[in-house]
Amino acid sequence: MNEVYSIFKCIVEQSSMNKAAQLLNLSQPALSRKIAKLEQDIGAPLFRRVGKRLELTRIGQLTYEYAIEAERLHHQFMNTVKEFKDTGRSSLTIGASLTTLQSTLPDLITLLRRTHPEIDIKAITGKTHEIVNYVREHKVDIAVIASRLDDPSVQCTPLFDDHLILVLPRTLLTDEQLHLQLIDLNDIPMILFSKGTWYRLLTDELFEQYHLSPEIRMEIDSFEAILRLLHTFRAGALLPKSYLHPQLVAVNDLVTYHIPELEATKRSTSLIHADPHSLDASVRSCIYEIATYFQQHP
């Protein structure tokens, strides 16, 4: 906390320059110079004299409230630093469901390595229900899953919404076929994500809702493998928007199609963890960094 604000706060609480000077072990002229400098920096008087009493101006009252908050934040910061020193924590274990393992986890780890280079990061993967149990059992510190969670034993923070996008090899369709509708999926061979994942569930629900029966050439649990095989099988795929970065699409010579009905396959990717009060300071810091990053990069 800035020293001059601490001095100002002391004067207000003592209601006397003389008492504050004695308490702070400063001469009254030195104390007056510091307050005069603060008033100069702020550009407004902080006190007015009423007889022998000092009263705060409106700006003085705002400054006092600021000094109180600054002191609180300073203590909070110092307590957090103490927690870091006391725990000596140097590792973080992240859980990731199968789909977020490929679409979200790499960006998340890159972020944490930049903001917390002192922490060794480990990852555990599994199906969503397995990852949720890992959080409950404190086998992982935090986790990312491709859904929202309503569970009193686990705290859930939605990071962003996602939906499926049709992706095809650039050479598969003619120029006359560039404007596709959902019904056209019946005529396109497909590579689908393996059963038992959220995105496959979304795909199956979509096919059932719109009575679609595309030819399924292959089922596989790797987004990267699907992209590599699309040209080989001359097939399309339904993949999450969050995974299909423009550079990835360009490198693999693919084309994406934004079919309106696919936007209804929305799924939230969320960060889950135990009660923050039960977590180490470093874990709480990582949670804050992740939530802030995704708020700023929707």
KEKELUM-635651 format. One record per residue (C-alpha): residue in three letters; chain; x, y, z. Coordinates in pm, whole numbers. Each point is the difference from the previous one (the first is absolute). Example, Ala and Ser with C-alpha at 12.3 -4.5 7.8 and 13.67 -1.06 7.14 Angstrom:
2
<drenvo residuo="ALA" cadena="A" x="1230" y="-450" z="780"/>
<drenvo residuo="SER" cadena="A" x="137" y="344" z="-66"/>
END
This chain:
298
<drenvo residuo="MET" cadena="A" x="0" y="0" z="0"/>
<drenvo residuo="ASN" cadena="A" x="127" y="349" z="-91"/>
<drenvo residuo="GLU" cadena="A" x="143" y="159" z="316"/>
<drenvo residuo="VAL" cadena="A" x="-170" y="336" z="-42"/>
<drenvo residuo="TYR" cadena="A" x="-347" y="-158" z="-14"/>
<drenvo residuo="SER" cadena="A" x="79" y="-191" z="318"/>
<drenvo residuo="ILE" cadena="A" x="103" y="328" z="162"/>
<drenvo residuo="PHE" cadena="A" x="-316" y="171" z="-121"/>
<drenvo residuo="LYS" cadena="A" x="-214" y="-285" z="136"/>
<drenvo residuo="CYS" cadena="A" x="170" y="31" z="339"/>
<drenvo residuo="ILE" cadena="A" x="-73" y="377" z="16"/>
<drenvo residuo="VAL" cadena="A" x="-368" y="-59" z="-78"/>
<drenvo residuo="GLU" cadena="A" x="-34" y="-273" z="261"/>
<drenvo residuo="GLN" cadena="A" x="182" y="205" z="266"/>
<drenvo residuo="SER" cadena="A" x="-193" y="317" z="-92"/>
<drenvo residuo="SER" cadena="A" x="319" y="191" z="76"/>
<drenvo residuo="MET" cadena="A" x="321" y="82" z="-184"/>
<drenvo residuo="ASN" cadena="A" x="184" y="18" z="333"/>
<drenvo residuo="LYS" cadena="A" x="-120" y="-345" z="121"/>
<drenvo residuo="ALA" cadena="A" x="74" y="-155" z="-339"/>
<drenvo residuo="ALA" cadena="A" x="350" y="151" z="-2"/>
<drenvo residuo="GLN" cadena="A" x="74" y="-149" z="342"/>
<drenvo residuo="LEU" cadena="A" x="-139" y="-340" z="-100"/>
<drenvo residuo="LEU" cadena="A" x="199" y="-4" z="-324"/>
<drenvo residuo="ASN" cadena="A" x="316" y="138" z="164"/>
<drenvo residuo="LEU" cadena="A" x="9" y="295" z="-241"/>
<drenvo residuo="SER" cadena="A" x="30" y="370" z="63"/>
<drenvo residuo="GLN" cadena="A" x="-317" y="196" z="-64"/>
<drenvo residuo="PRO" cadena="A" x="165" y="214" z="-275"/>
<drenvo residuo="ALA" cadena="A" x="116" y="-317" z="-178"/>
<drenvo residuo="LEU" cadena="A" x="-353" y="-143" z="28"/>
<drenvo residuo="SER" cadena="A" x="-149" y="322" z="-138"/>
<drenvo residuo="ARG" cadena="A" x="239" y="-5" z="-296"/>
<drenvo residuo="LYS" cadena="A" x="-101" y="-357" z="-89"/>
<drenvo residuo="ILE" cadena="A" x="-371" y="85" z="9"/>
<drenvo residuo="ALA" cadena="A" x="59" y="318" z="-201"/>
<drenvo residuo="LYS" cadena="A" x="182" y="-210" z="-262"/>
<drenvo residuo="LEU" cadena="A" x="-289" y="-248" z="-10"/>
<drenvo residuo="GLU" cadena="A" x="-250" y="284" z="-45"/>
<drenvo residuo="GLN" cadena="A" x="218" y="137" z="-281"/>
<drenvo residuo="ASP" cadena="A" x="9" y="-340" z="-173"/>
<drenvo residuo="ILE" cadena="A" x="-378" y="-45" z="33"/>
<drenvo residuo="GLY" cadena="A" x="-70" y="363" z="-92"/>
<drenvo residuo="ALA" cadena="A" x="-245" y="73" z="282"/>
<drenvo residuo="PRO" cadena="A" x="4" y="74" z="376"/>
<drenvo residuo="LEU" cadena="A" x="-61" y="-299" z="226"/>
<drenvo residuo="PHE" cadena="A" x="-76" y="182" z="328"/>
<drenvo residuo="ARG" cadena="A" x="-167" y="314" z="115"/>
<drenvo residuo="ARG" cadena="A" x="42" y="148" z="347"/>
<drenvo residuo="VAL" cadena="A" x="-308" y="62" z="211"/>
<drenvo residuo="GLY" cadena="A" x="130" y="173" z="310"/>
<drenvo residuo="LYS" cadena="A" x="268" y="-234" z="136"/>
<drenvo residuo="ARG" cadena="A" x="-147" y="-304" z="-173"/>
<drenvo residuo="LEU" cadena="A" x="93" y="-150" z="-334"/>
<drenvo residuo="GLU" cadena="A" x="-286" y="-101" z="-227"/>
<drenvo residuo="LEU" cadena="A" x="24" y="-195" z="-322"/>
<drenvo residuo="THR" cadena="A" x="-104" y="161" z="-324"/>
<drenvo residuo="ARG" cadena="A" x="-201" y="-216" z="-242"/>
<drenvo residuo="ILE" cadena="A" x="325" y="-79" z="-187"/>
<drenvo residuo="GLY" cadena="A" x="158" y="-74" z="337"/>
<drenvo residuo="GLN" cadena="A" x="-276" y="-251" z="77"/>
<drenvo residuo="LEU" cadena="A" x="52" y="-174" z="-335"/>
<drenvo residuo="THR" cadena="A" x="374" y="-7" z="64"/>
<drenvo residuo="TYR" cadena="A" x="-54" y="-154" z="344"/>
<drenvo residuo="GLU" cadena="A" x="-222" y="-273" z="-149"/>
<drenvo residuo="TYR" cadena="A" x="268" y="-65" z="-261"/>
<drenvo residuo="ALA" cadena="A" x="267" y="-23" z="273"/>
<drenvo residuo="ILE" cadena="A" x="-209" y="-256" z="191"/>
<drenvo residuo="GLU" cadena="A" x="-46" y="-215" z="-313"/>
<drenvo residuo="ALA" cadena="A" x="370" y="32" z="-90"/>
<drenvo residuo="GLU" cadena="A" x="96" y="-119" z="347"/>
<drenvo residuo="ARG" cadena="A" x="-239" y="-297" z="-27"/>
<drenvo residuo="LEU" cadena="A" x="141" y="-100" z="-339"/>
<drenvo residuo="HIS" cadena="A" x="355" y="34" z="130"/>
<drenvo residuo="HIS" cadena="A" x="-74" y="-234" z="292"/>
<drenvo residuo="GLN" cadena="A" x="-173" y="-244" z="-233"/>
<drenvo residuo="PHE" cadena="A" x="301" y="4" z="-232"/>
<drenvo residuo="MET" cadena="A" x="246" y="-56" z="282"/>
<drenvo residuo="ASN" cadena="A" x="-209" y="-289" z="137"/>
<drenvo residuo="THR" cadena="A" x="-2" y="-160" z="-345"/>
<drenvo residuo="VAL" cadena="A" x="377" y="36" z="-27"/>
<drenvo residuo="LYS" cadena="A" x="32" y="-159" z="344"/>
<drenvo residuo="GLU" cadena="A" x="-217" y="-293" z="-112"/>
<drenvo residuo="PHE" cadena="A" x="225" y="-54" z="-301"/>
<drenvo residuo="LYS" cadena="A" x="308" y="0" z="223"/>
<drenvo residuo="ASP" cadena="A" x="-157" y="-226" z="264"/>
<drenvo residuo="THR" cadena="A" x="-136" y="-262" z="-238"/>
<drenvo residuo="GLY" cadena="A" x="303" y="-4" z="-231"/>
<drenvo residuo="ARG" cadena="A" x="-234" y="-120" z="-275"/>
<drenvo residuo="SER" cadena="A" x="170" y="-74" z="-332"/>
<drenvo residuo="SER" cadena="A" x="-251" y="-213" z="-195"/>
<drenvo residuo="LEU" cadena="A" x="-352" y="18" z="-140"/>
<drenvo residuo="THR" cadena="A" x="-204" y="-297" z="-125"/>
<drenvo residuo="ILE" cadena="A" x="-262" y="74" z="-264"/>
<drenvo residuo="GLY" cadena="A" x="-277" y="-238" z="-101"/>
<drenvo residuo="ALA" cadena="A" x="-137" y="11" z="-354"/>
<drenvo residuo="SER" cadena="A" x="-284" y="-185" z="-169"/>
<drenvo residuo="LEU" cadena="A" x="82" y="-168" z="-330"/>
<drenvo residuo="THR" cadena="A" x="-131" y="284" z="-215"/>
<drenvo residuo="THR" cadena="A" x="150" y="287" z="201"/>
<drenvo residuo="LEU" cadena="A" x="331" y="-187" z="-1"/>
<drenvo residuo="GLN" cadena="A" x="30" y="89" z="-367"/>
<drenvo residuo="SER" cadena="A" x="-198" y="322" z="-31"/>
<drenvo residuo="THR" cadena="A" x="68" y="197" z="322"/>
<drenvo residuo="LEU" cadena="A" x="273" y="-155" z="213"/>
<drenvo residuo="PRO" cadena="A" x="297" y="103" z="-223"/>
<drenvo residuo="ASP" cadena="A" x="-99" y="369" z="13"/>
<drenvo residuo="LEU" cadena="A" x="-65" y="-23" z="374"/>
<drenvo residuo="ILE" cadena="A" x="341" y="-152" z="74"/>
<drenvo residuo="THR" cadena="A" x="171" y="258" z="-223"/>
<drenvo residuo="LEU" cadena="A" x="-174" y="275" z="199"/>
<drenvo residuo="LEU" cadena="A" x="105" y="-141" z="338"/>
<drenvo residuo="ARG" cadena="A" x="360" y="-55" z="-109"/>
<drenvo residuo="ARG" cadena="A" x="13" y="367" z="-93"/>
<drenvo residuo="THR" cadena="A" x="-165" y="134" z="316"/>
<drenvo residuo="HIS" cadena="A" x="136" y="-257" z="248"/>
<drenvo residuo="PRO" cadena="A" x="334" y="-124" z="-133"/>
<drenvo residuo="GLU" cadena="A" x="100" y="-126" z="347"/>
<drenvo residuo="ILE" cadena="A" x="-273" y="-268" z="2"/>
<drenvo residuo="ASP" cadena="A" x="47" y="-350" z="-143"/>
<drenvo residuo="ILE" cadena="A" x="-319" y="-96" z="-183"/>
<drenvo residuo="LYS" cadena="A" x="-134" y="-355" z="-22"/>
<drenvo residuo="ALA" cadena="A" x="-312" y="-119" z="-183"/>
<drenvo residuo="ILE" cadena="A" x="-244" y="-288" z="44"/>
<drenvo residuo="THR" cadena="A" x="-255" y="-85" z="-268"/>
<drenvo residuo="GLY" cadena="A" x="-319" y="-204" z="-2"/>
<drenvo residuo="LYS" cadena="A" x="-370" y="8" z="-69"/>
<drenvo residuo="THR" cadena="A" x="-195" y="288" z="150"/>
<drenvo residuo="HIS" cadena="A" x="-147" y="-196" z="293"/>
<drenvo residuo="GLU" cadena="A" x="347" y="-131" z="84"/>
<drenvo residuo="ILE" cadena="A" x="149" y="351" z="-1"/>
<drenvo residuo="VAL" cadena="A" x="-280" y="130" z="225"/>
<drenvo residuo="ASN" cadena="A" x="75" y="-279" z="248"/>
<drenvo residuo="TYR" cadena="A" x="370" y="89" z="-9"/>
<drenvo residuo="VAL" cadena="A" x="-92" y="353" z="107"/>
<drenvo residuo="ARG" cadena="A" x="-226" y="-125" z="280"/>
<drenvo residuo="GLU" cadena="A" x="272" y="-234" z="124"/>
<drenvo residuo="HIS" cadena="A" x="270" y="272" z="-28"/>
<drenvo residuo="LYS" cadena="A" x="199" y="-212" z="-244"/>
<drenvo residuo="VAL" cadena="A" x="21" y="307" z="-224"/>
<drenvo residuo="ASP" cadena="A" x="15" y="367" z="101"/>
<drenvo residuo="ILE" cadena="A" x="-210" y="135" z="-287"/>
<drenvo residuo="ALA" cadena="A" x="-160" y="-148" z="-312"/>
<drenvo residuo="VAL" cadena="A" x="-157" y="100" z="-332"/>
<drenvo residuo="ILE" cadena="A" x="-307" y="-178" z="-136"/>
<drenvo residuo="ALA" cadena="A" x="-221" y="57" z="-306"/>
<drenvo residuo="SER" cadena="A" x="-319" y="66" z="197"/>
<drenvo residuo="ARG" cadena="A" x="-154" y="200" z="282"/>
<drenvo residuo="LEU" cadena="A" x="-25" y="-174" z="334"/>
<drenvo residuo="ASP" cadena="A" x="-269" y="40" z="265"/>
<drenvo residuo="ASP" cadena="A" x="155" y="-175" z="297"/>
<drenvo residuo="PRO" cadena="A" x="23" y="148" z="352"/>
<drenvo residuo="SER" cadena="A" x="324" y="-188" z="67"/>
<drenvo residuo="VAL" cadena="A" x="182" y="159" z="-295"/>
<drenvo residuo="GLN" cadena="A" x="27" y="364" z="-106"/>
<drenvo residuo="CYS" cadena="A" x="-54" y="62" z="-372"/>
<drenvo residuo="THR" cadena="A" x="106" y="309" z="-198"/>
<drenvo residuo="PRO" cadena="A" x="-113" y="4" z="-367"/>
<drenvo residuo="LEU" cadena="A" x="290" y="124" z="-215"/>
<drenvo residuo="PHE" cadena="A" x="-153" y="20" z="-348"/>
<drenvo residuo="ASP" cadena="A" x="-277" y="-142" z="-220"/>
<drenvo residuo="ASP" cadena="A" x="81" y="-231" z="-287"/>
<drenvo residuo="HIS" cadena="A" x="-192" y="-168" z="-281"/>
<drenvo residuo="LEU" cadena="A" x="64" y="-243" z="-283"/>
<drenvo residuo="ILE" cadena="A" x="119" y="110" z="-344"/>
<drenvo residuo="LEU" cadena="A" x="9" y="-204" z="-320"/>
<drenvo residuo="VAL" cadena="A" x="352" y="-33" z="-139"/>
<drenvo residuo="LEU" cadena="A" x="82" y="-149" z="-341"/>
<drenvo residuo="PRO" cadena="A" x="305" y="-47" z="-224"/>
<drenvo residuo="ARG" cadena="A" x="21" y="296" z="-236"/>
<drenvo residuo="THR" cadena="A" x="0" y="-233" z="-302"/>
<drenvo residuo="LEU" cadena="A" x="-307" y="-201" z="100"/>
<drenvo residuo="LEU" cadena="A" x="-273" y="234" z="-124"/>
<drenvo residuo="THR" cadena="A" x="-47" y="187" z="-323"/>
<drenvo residuo="ASP" cadena="A" x="-57" y="374" z="-15"/>
<drenvo residuo="GLU" cadena="A" x="-373" y="-66" z="-43"/>
<drenvo residuo="GLN" cadena="A" x="-6" y="-178" z="338"/>
<drenvo residuo="LEU" cadena="A" x="150" y="275" z="210"/>
<drenvo residuo="HIS" cadena="A" x="-331" y="96" z="164"/>
<drenvo residuo="LEU" cadena="A" x="-92" y="-309" z="197"/>
<drenvo residuo="GLN" cadena="A" x="-310" y="-68" z="205"/>
<drenvo residuo="LEU" cadena="A" x="-33" y="-244" z="285"/>
<drenvo residuo="ILE" cadena="A" x="-184" y="-253" z="-216"/>
<drenvo residuo="ASP" cadena="A" x="308" y="-18" z="-223"/>
<drenvo residuo="LEU" cadena="A" x="179" y="-195" z="274"/>
<drenvo residuo="ASN" cadena="A" x="-186" y="-307" z="-123"/>
<drenvo residuo="ASP" cadena="A" x="210" y="16" z="-317"/>
<drenvo residuo="ILE" cadena="A" x="338" y="54" z="168"/>
<drenvo residuo="PRO" cadena="A" x="206" y="-288" z="148"/>
<drenvo residuo="MET" cadena="A" x="91" y="82" z="360"/>
<drenvo residuo="ILE" cadena="A" x="273" y="-70" z="253"/>
<drenvo residuo="LEU" cadena="A" x="-144" y="30" z="350"/>
<drenvo residuo="PHE" cadena="A" x="144" y="32" z="346"/>
<drenvo residuo="SER" cadena="A" x="-19" y="-320" z="207"/>
<drenvo residuo="LYS" cadena="A" x="-310" y="-83" z="203"/>
<drenvo residuo="GLY" cadena="A" x="-7" y="94" z="367"/>
<drenvo residuo="THR" cadena="A" x="103" y="365" z="-40"/>
<drenvo residuo="TRP" cadena="A" x="-207" y="318" z="18"/>
<drenvo residuo="TYR" cadena="A" x="66" y="95" z="-362"/>
<drenvo residuo="ARG" cadena="A" x="-102" y="-343" z="-129"/>
<drenvo residuo="LEU" cadena="A" x="-315" y="24" z="211"/>
<drenvo residuo="LEU" cadena="A" x="-74" y="338" z="-157"/>
<drenvo residuo="THR" cadena="A" x="56" y="-148" z="-347"/>
<drenvo residuo="ASP" cadena="A" x="-227" y="-297" z="62"/>
<drenvo residuo="GLU" cadena="A" x="-273" y="228" z="139"/>
<drenvo residuo="LEU" cadena="A" x="32" y="221" z="-308"/>
<drenvo residuo="PHE" cadena="A" x="-31" y="-295" z="-240"/>
<drenvo residuo="GLU" cadena="A" x="-305" y="-132" z="186"/>
<drenvo residuo="GLN" cadena="A" x="-172" y="340" z="21"/>
<drenvo residuo="TYR" cadena="A" x="33" y="71" z="-373"/>
<drenvo residuo="HIS" cadena="A" x="-31" y="-363" z="-117"/>
<drenvo residuo="LEU" cadena="A" x="348" y="-8" z="-150"/>
<drenvo residuo="SER" cadena="A" x="181" y="-321" z="-94"/>
<drenvo residuo="PRO" cadena="A" x="340" y="87" z="-146"/>
<drenvo residuo="GLU" cadena="A" x="244" y="-274" z="-94"/>
<drenvo residuo="ILE" cadena="A" x="244" y="-37" z="291"/>
<drenvo residuo="ARG" cadena="A" x="344" y="-91" z="-133"/>
<drenvo residuo="MET" cadena="A" x="182" y="-8" z="334"/>
<drenvo residuo="GLU" cadena="A" x="-31" y="75" z="375"/>
<drenvo residuo="ILE" cadena="A" x="309" y="119" z="186"/>
<drenvo residuo="ASP" cadena="A" x="78" y="188" z="322"/>
<drenvo residuo="SER" cadena="A" x="259" y="246" z="-136"/>
<drenvo residuo="PHE" cadena="A" x="-81" y="335" z="-159"/>
<drenvo residuo="GLU" cadena="A" x="344" y="11" z="-159"/>
<drenvo residuo="ALA" cadena="A" x="-42" y="-344" z="-153"/>
<drenvo residuo="ILE" cadena="A" x="-341" y="95" z="-137"/>
<drenvo residuo="LEU" cadena="A" x="145" y="304" z="-175"/>
<drenvo residuo="ARG" cadena="A" x="282" y="-206" z="-151"/>
<drenvo residuo="LEU" cadena="A" x="-240" y="-268" z="-125"/>
<drenvo residuo="LEU" cadena="A" x="-259" y="225" z="-161"/>
<drenvo residuo="HIS" cadena="A" x="191" y="16" z="-331"/>
<drenvo residuo="THR" cadena="A" x="78" y="-372" z="10"/>
<drenvo residuo="PHE" cadena="A" x="-365" y="-100" z="45"/>
<drenvo residuo="ARG" cadena="A" x="-136" y="296" z="-200"/>
<drenvo residuo="ALA" cadena="A" x="-232" y="61" z="293"/>
<drenvo residuo="GLY" cadena="A" x="-129" y="278" z="221"/>
<drenvo residuo="ALA" cadena="A" x="-11" y="38" z="379"/>
<drenvo residuo="LEU" cadena="A" x="-189" y="193" z="265"/>
<drenvo residuo="LEU" cadena="A" x="254" y="153" z="236"/>
<drenvo residuo="PRO" cadena="A" x="-18" y="268" z="274"/>
<drenvo residuo="LYS" cadena="A" x="55" y="357" z="-108"/>
<drenvo residuo="SER" cadena="A" x="256" y="53" z="279"/>
<drenvo residuo="TYR" cadena="A" x="231" y="-258" z="-156"/>
<drenvo residuo="LEU" cadena="A" x="-19" y="122" z="-358"/>
<drenvo residuo="HIS" cadena="A" x="246" y="288" z="10"/>
<drenvo residuo="PRO" cadena="A" x="36" y="169" z="-344"/>
<drenvo residuo="GLN" cadena="A" x="367" y="-98" z="-28"/>
<drenvo residuo="LEU" cadena="A" x="-83" y="-365" z="72"/>
<drenvo residuo="VAL" cadena="A" x="-269" y="1" z="-268"/>
<drenvo residuo="ALA" cadena="A" x="232" y="164" z="-254"/>
<drenvo residuo="VAL" cadena="A" x="295" y="-232" z="66"/>
<drenvo residuo="ASN" cadena="A" x="-220" y="-306" z="-57"/>
<drenvo residuo="ASP" cadena="A" x="-159" y="151" z="-316"/>
<drenvo residuo="LEU" cadena="A" x="-351" y="-16" z="144"/>
<drenvo residuo="VAL" cadena="A" x="-314" y="212" z="-21"/>
<drenvo residuo="THR" cadena="A" x="-246" y="69" z="283"/>
<drenvo residuo="TYR" cadena="A" x="-373" y="46" z="-48"/>
<drenvo residuo="HIS" cadena="A" x="-218" y="193" z="243"/>
<drenvo residuo="ILE" cadena="A" x="-336" y="-173" z="-32"/>
<drenvo residuo="PRO" cadena="A" x="-254" y="184" z="222"/>
<drenvo residuo="GLU" cadena="A" x="-147" y="-313" z="158"/>
<drenvo residuo="LEU" cadena="A" x="344" y="-100" z="127"/>
<drenvo residuo="GLU" cadena="A" x="9" y="304" z="228"/>
<drenvo residuo="ALA" cadena="A" x="-274" y="-169" z="206"/>
<drenvo residuo="THR" cadena="A" x="255" y="-266" z="99"/>
<drenvo residuo="LYS" cadena="A" x="139" y="252" z="249"/>
<drenvo residuo="ARG" cadena="A" x="204" y="-138" z="286"/>
<drenvo residuo="SER" cadena="A" x="176" y="197" z="274"/>
<drenvo residuo="THR" cadena="A" x="360" y="-79" z="88"/>
<drenvo residuo="SER" cadena="A" x="44" y="49" z="375"/>
<drenvo residuo="LEU" cadena="A" x="268" y="12" z="266"/>
<drenvo residuo="ILE" cadena="A" x="-84" y="-209" z="308"/>
<drenvo residuo="HIS" cadena="A" x="168" y="-19" z="340"/>
<drenvo residuo="ALA" cadena="A" x="-66" y="-52" z="369"/>
<drenvo residuo="ASP" cadena="A" x="-94" y="278" z="244"/>
<drenvo residuo="PRO" cadena="A" x="270" y="270" z="-45"/>
<drenvo residuo="HIS" cadena="A" x="44" y="23" z="379"/>
<drenvo residuo="SER" cadena="A" x="127" y="-358" z="-3"/>
<drenvo residuo="LEU" cadena="A" x="257" y="72" z="-272"/>
<drenvo residuo="ASP" cadena="A" x="354" y="135" z="24"/>
<drenvo residuo="ALA" cadena="A" x="64" y="362" z="-88"/>
<drenvo residuo="SER" cadena="A" x="184" y="-98" z="-319"/>
<drenvo residuo="VAL" cadena="A" x="-300" y="-202" z="-120"/>
<drenvo residuo="ARG" cadena="A" x="-237" y="288" z="71"/>
<drenvo residuo="SER" cadena="A" x="234" y="227" z="-196"/>
<drenvo residuo="CYS" cadena="A" x="-8" y="-238" z="-298"/>
<drenvo residuo="ILE" cadena="A" x="-381" y="-13" z="11"/>
<drenvo residuo="TYR" cadena="A" x="-11" y="380" z="-10"/>
<drenvo residuo="GLU" cadena="A" x="246" y="15" z="-291"/>
<drenvo residuo="ILE" cadena="A" x="-200" y="-254" z="-204"/>
<drenvo residuo="ALA" cadena="A" x="-338" y="163" z="61"/>
<drenvo residuo="THR" cadena="A" x="139" y="347" z="-80"/>
<drenvo residuo="TYR" cadena="A" x="167" y="-120" z="-321"/>
<drenvo residuo="PHE" cadena="A" x="-314" y="-159" z="-142"/>
<drenvo residuo="GLN" cadena="A" x="-212" y="301" z="98"/>
<drenvo residuo="GLN" cadena="A" x="236" y="219" z="-203"/>
<drenvo residuo="HIS" cadena="A" x="26" y="-247" z="-293"/>
<drenvo residuo="PRO" cadena="A" x="-358" y="-120" z="-57"/>
END
